[in-house]
């Protein structure tokens, strides 16, 4: 049986292409709270895009079921780590700043 991090790493390719390297860095840094935010954001964007009349090409072929599995694995692992609290405003600001720095 695989470990939670192995299952998470295996599912990371289910993310939109531009999010994959970010997710890999979060796993490498063991920053699973930021990974959770990234996955939640990706799910929101994919759902919104796929429901629109003109879905964005980058989200068209994303498998929401597999992306939901990734979310479940990350959420479960955060519970195990005892880090399942909602991020506070400062955490969210830091996360958004990191994304801005990357792009």
Secondary structure per residue as TSV (DSSP state, phi and psi in degrees):
chain	resnum	aa	ss	phi	psi
A	1	X	-	360.0	141.9
A	2	X	-	-86.0	161.3
A	3	X	-	-82.7	163.3
A	4	X	H	-57.5	-41.4
A	5	X	H	-68.0	-34.5
A	6	X	H	-64.5	-41.0
A	7	X	H	-66.0	-39.6
A	8	X	H	-63.6	-48.7
A	9	X	H	-59.4	-39.3
A	10	X	H	-64.6	-30.6
A	11	X	H	-91.5	-12.1
A	12	X	G	-55.3	-36.8
A	13	X	G	-61.9	-9.3
A	14	X	G	-76.4	-14.5
A	15	X	S	-71.7	160.8
A	16	X	-	-56.8	146.8
A	17	X	H	-51.5	-41.4
A	18	X	H	-71.0	-19.3
A	19	X	H	-87.7	-17.2
A	20	X	H	-60.4	-49.9
A	21	X	H	-64.3	-32.8
A	22	X	H	-66.1	-45.9
A	23	X	H	-61.2	-41.1
A	24	X	H	-62.5	-39.1
A	25	X	H	-66.1	-39.5
A	26	X	H	-62.9	-41.7
A	27	X	H	-65.1	-44.8
A	28	X	H	-59.9	-37.7
A	29	X	T	-84.7	-1.8
A	30	X	T	59.1	36.1
A	31	X	-	-100.8	75.5
A	32	X	H	-75.8	-21.6
A	33	X	H	-66.7	-44.4
A	34	X	H	-67.5	-36.5
A	35	X	H	-61.7	-41.6
A	36	X	H	-59.2	-45.2
A	37	X	H	-63.1	-40.2
A	38	X	H	-63.3	-45.2
A	39	X	H	-66.0	-44.2
A	40	X	H	-59.2	-42.9
A	41	X	H	-63.9	-42.9
A	42	X	H	-62.6	-43.0
A	43	X	H	-60.7	-45.0
A	44	X	H	-59.5	-48.4
A	45	X	H	-64.9	-40.6
A	46	X	H	-66.1	-45.8
A	47	X	H	-60.0	-46.6
A	48	X	H	-61.3	-44.8
A	49	X	H	-66.2	-45.3
A	50	X	H	-67.5	-23.0
A	51	X	H	-84.7	-15.8
A	52	X	S	-76.3	164.1
A	53	X	S	-68.6	-29.7
A	54	X	S	-126.5	82.8
A	55	X	-	-61.5	142.5
A	56	X	-	-67.3	140.3
A	57	X	H	-56.7	-39.4
A	58	X	H	-66.1	-19.2
A	59	X	H	-109.3	-9.0
A	60	X	H	-55.3	-45.8
A	61	X	T	-103.8	17.7
A	62	X	-	-77.3	131.0
A	63	X	-	-85.5	104.6
A	64	X	H	-63.4	-31.0
A	65	X	H	-65.1	-43.7
A	66	X	H	-69.4	-36.8
A	67	X	H	-65.1	-36.5
A	68	X	H	-67.7	-34.1
A	69	X	H	-62.8	-41.9
A	70	X	H	-60.9	-45.3
A	71	X	H	-58.0	-45.0
A	72	X	H	-61.2	-43.9
A	73	X	H	-63.1	-43.8
A	74	X	H	-66.3	-46.0
A	75	X	H	-59.5	-44.5
A	76	X	H	-63.7	-41.1
A	77	X	H	-66.6	-36.9
A	78	X	H	-64.2	-35.7
A	79	X	H	-64.0	-43.7
A	80	X	H	-60.0	-41.6
A	81	X	H	-74.9	-13.8
A	82	X	T	77.3	23.0
A	83	X	-	-115.4	34.4
A	84	X	-	-92.4	14.4
A	85	X	S	-73.5	155.6
A	86	X	-	-68.6	140.0
A	87	X	-	-66.9	146.8
A	88	X	-	-85.7	176.0
A	89	X	H	-59.5	-37.8
A	90	X	H	-63.8	-40.2
A	91	X	H	-61.7	-43.0
A	92	X	H	-65.3	-40.8
A	93	X	H	-63.1	-44.6
A	94	X	H	-60.6	-43.1
A	95	X	H	-62.6	-46.1
A	96	X	H	-63.9	-37.3
A	97	X	H	-64.7	-40.9
A	98	X	H	-60.6	-43.0
A	99	X	H	-64.4	-41.0
A	100	X	H	-62.6	-39.4
A	101	X	H	-65.4	-34.4
A	102	X	H	-71.6	-41.5
A	103	X	-	-93.2	360.0
